[in-house]
């Protein structure tokens, strides 16, 4: 399966195919950036390229890691004619893409996602970046890859927890696109069985939904904010847990917060599908409303000291809503856990 993402800055292919990584002709002077565990697991996929890596996990998603990777590239002789292959999950893609966007003022890079979350979301659209102590993804750039190469067989042996976390982003796209939500409900057994043909179709549908939105709004001025459904609440949960709660799990909870806040008629239907894929809709030990809103106030989408939220009125009807006060959000979160 091959499609194209067409933005104002670049047109590039997304190829979904078994064995595509070994078949694809990367530039000879391309350097692979990955995390330490994936480097050990997948190095034979690209044996003719030099690999550099960092410690796996959100704790590495910072400017220190970026600097260390850039220093390694210099020592290996990477120059303006070099390129980078981001080989890994969403964290790898975010970091490697950001490195590519700033190294020698920008060199080409390729996305090779290995996790479901990265295949259906993080690898497409050109968002790159790292975290600050103040919050998630506050430093970064919009920088499109040369190509996205997806091998669905990588998902066959993906740990169940990682697969579930990726399904949070899949279901998010389903809430945005009602026809896709129906497809997910009707095909959940084959998805759970990791049927490669079904997974390929699912990934392709996700890529289409996301690329259609990105093509309208590459740099998140308006409609692209729809893709942040569940993320404003979710990023606060991640941050307050010190990233012990993974991104996908936090986004799943964030979607239910958003659906409850908008009094969506489909809260139970969304919750049921999340539950089918092992995703919780509630925190076992809730954070205080004040601490949640404190983190939400640093969200990039906010304007004039008001919190912007993406809210599902129903499945297939998602709206960007602006100008919510911190007081209103604190009241909602407090009442949410008192019910």
N, C-alpha and C positions, 0 to 999 in steps of 0.2 A: 504494500500500500504506500502510495506516495501522494503527498499534497504539498501546497506551498503556503507560506505565510508572507503576505505582501504588506509591508509597512512603508511609511514615507522614507525611512532611511535605508531599507534593504528588502529584497525578496530572497527567501531561502527555502530549501526543501525540508520536509519532515518525512523521513523514510521509516516505515514500520515493516520489518522483515527479519525472518530468522537468519542468523549468521551475518547480518549486515556489517558488523564491526570489522570482521576479518576480511570481508569482501571490499570494503570501501577504500579508495586510494587517498589516504591522508597525505598532506605535504611531507616530504622527507624530513624537514627541519621542524616538525611539530613535537612539542613536549607535552607529556601527559601529566596532569595534576589530578591527584586522587587523595583518599585518606589511607592511613597505614594498613587497615584491615583489607580494604578493597584492592590495594596494590598487591598484597600477597595472593588474594583470591583470583584476580583477573589479569595478572601481568602477562600471561601467555596469550591473551587476546591481542595484544599489541607488543610483541617481543622486540620489534625493530625500532622502538622509540624509547627515549629516556624518560623515566618516571620520577616525579618528585611528589612527596606526600606530607600530610600533617596528621596530627592525632584526631581520630574520629570523634564527632560530637559537636553540639552547639557551642560548647565552651571554647572551641577553636575559631569560631566565626567572629573574628575581630581584626583590628588593624595590625596587631602584632603578627598574626599568621600571614597576613597579606605582605607585610614587609619581609618576613622570613622567606616566603616563596619567591618574591622578586629578587632577593639577594642570591638565592639558589639559581635562578634563571640566568643572572649575570655571570655567575661562576661557571655555568655550563655553556656559556657562549651564545645565549639567545639574543637575537637582534631584531631589527624592524622587519626583516623578512621571515622571521619565525612565526609560529602559531601555537596555539594551546588546544589541547583536547581535555575537556572537563569530563572525567570518567567517574561517575558516582551518583549519589542521590542529590537531593535538593541543596544540602549544605555545600557539597563539593561544587555543584553548578554555580551557586551564588558566589562563592569565594573565587573559583577559577575564572568565572566570567568577569568579575570585578578586576582581578589581576590583569586579565587581557585588555580591559578597557583603559587601564592606566599605565601599563608597562610600555615604556618608550612612547608614551602618548597614544597607545592603542595598537594592538596587533590582532589578527584574526583568531577566532576560536570556534571550536566544534563542541556540541553537546552530545555526550553519550550517557544517557540516564540509565541507572541500574535499579532504581527503586520505582514502585508504582507511583508514588507521589511525584517524583521527578518526571516520569514519562507523561503523566496526564496534566501536569501543571507547571512545575518549576522550570523545565527545560525550554518551554515555548513562551515567547513574548519579550525576551530581552531584559528582564529585571535581574540585576546583579547587586550584591552588597553584603555588608556585614553589620553586626550589632554594636551598640555602644552600651555603657553601663545604664544609661538613661532609658534604653528601649531597643526593640528589635528592628533591624533593617533601616537604621537611621542614617547610615552612610552607604552610598551606592550610586549606580548609574543605570540608564537605559542603554543597553548595548547588545545588539542582535547578533546571534551566531551565524556562521557560514552555513551550517546545516545541523539538523537534529537527527540522530541515528538511533533508532529504538529497536532492540531485539527483545521481543516478548518472551522468549524462552528464559531470559534472566529472571522472570517472575516465578518460574516453576518451583524453584528452591528458595525463594525469598521467605525469611521467617514470617510466621503468621502475624505477629504483632506489627511488623513493618507493612505487610500487605493491608491489614486493617487500617493503619494510619493513612495509607494512600487512598483507601476507599472513602475517607472523609472528603477529600478534594473531588473525587468522582461524584459523590452524592451532592456536593455543593453545586457542581455543574448541572446535575439533575434538577435541583431546586430552581435554578435559573431557567432551564429548558425543560418544560413539562413532558414533552414527548420522550426525552432521554430518561427522565425519572421513571416513566412507565416501562421503558425498555429494561431498565435496571431491575425493577420489580419482577418482570417476566423472565429474566435471565439470571437471577441470583444463584440458582443451583449450579449452573455451568461456570459462573464466575468463581464460586467457592471451590469448585473442583479444579480450578486453574486450567481450564480448557484453553489451549493456546489460540485457537481460531476465535473463540469468544472474547478472549482478552485483547486480541489484535483489533477486533471490531470496537470494543469498548474504548481502547486507547484512541483509535481514529475518531470516534464520536467526540471524545473529550477535546482532542486537538482542534477539531472543526469548531466546536463551541467557543473555545478560547481564542483561536485565531480570528474568527469572525469579529469578536469584540476588539481584539488588539488592533486589527486593521482599521477599525473606526477611530481608535483613540490610543495611539502608541504609548504616550507618556502620561496616561492616567489623569487627563484633565476633566473627564466627566464619566462617560459610559463604562470605561475600564474599571471604575470603582466597583461595579457590580461583582467583579471577581474577588472582591474582598469580603464577600458574604461570610459572616462568622469570624472574621479575622480581628476585628477591633476588640471584641470580648475575648477571643482566643489568644491574641498576643498578650493581653493582660494576664491571662491564666498562665501562659508559658513563663512570662517574666517573674511573676510572683512565686512560681514553683521553682525558680532558679533553673528552669529548663529541664526539671525532672519529669514534667508532663510533656511528651513529644508534641510536635506541631500538629499532626493530624488529629490526635486525640483532643487537643485544645480547640481546634477549629470545629470539631463535631459538637463540643459543648457550646462553643460560641454561636453556632447556627441555631441551637435550641434557645439560648438566651435571646437572640435576635427575633426568632419566631414568636417566642412568648411576649417579648416587648411590643411587637407589632400586632399581637393578638391574632396571629394567623390561624385560619381555620384548619390548616394542615399540620399542626404541631405533632399530633399523634402519628400521622402517616410518615413524617420525616423521622421522628424518633424511632419508629418501628424498623425502618430500613437501616438506620445507623446501628440499631441493636442487632439486626441480622448479621452484620459484619463485625460484631464484637466491639462496637464503639459506645461508650457511655455518654449520657446526656447531662450528667450532674457530677459535681465535685463531691467526694466523700466528706472532705473537710473544707467548707467554703471559706474563701478569703473575705475580709470585711469589705463592705460596699465602698468605703472611703479609699481603701488601698487599691481596689479594682479601678475605680474612676480616676484615681491619681495617675495610674499607668496609662489609662485610656486617653487622658488629656495630652499625652505626648505623641499620639497617633499622627502620622503624616497627613491624613485627610482632613484634619480639623481646621477650622477657620474662625478667627475672631473669638477665641476662647470658648467656642462651642464645639460639641462633639458630633461629627458626621457618622451616620450609621447606614449600613445596607440592610434593608429589612424585607423579608418575604411576606407579602400580603397573603399569598397562597403559592402553591407549586406552579412555577411558570410565570409568576407575577412578582417580580422583585424590584424594589424601588430604592433609589438613593435619597435618604432623608437627612436634612441638615438642621443645624442650630438647636441641638438638644443641650440643655444646661446640665452641669455636673450634679446639681441638686435633684433634677428629675431622674437621672441615671442612678444616683445613690438610693433614692427612694424605691425605684424598681428592684434593684439588686437586693436590698434589705427585705422587701416583701416577698421576693422570689423564693427565698430560703425559709421564710416563716410560714409558707402555705402547708 
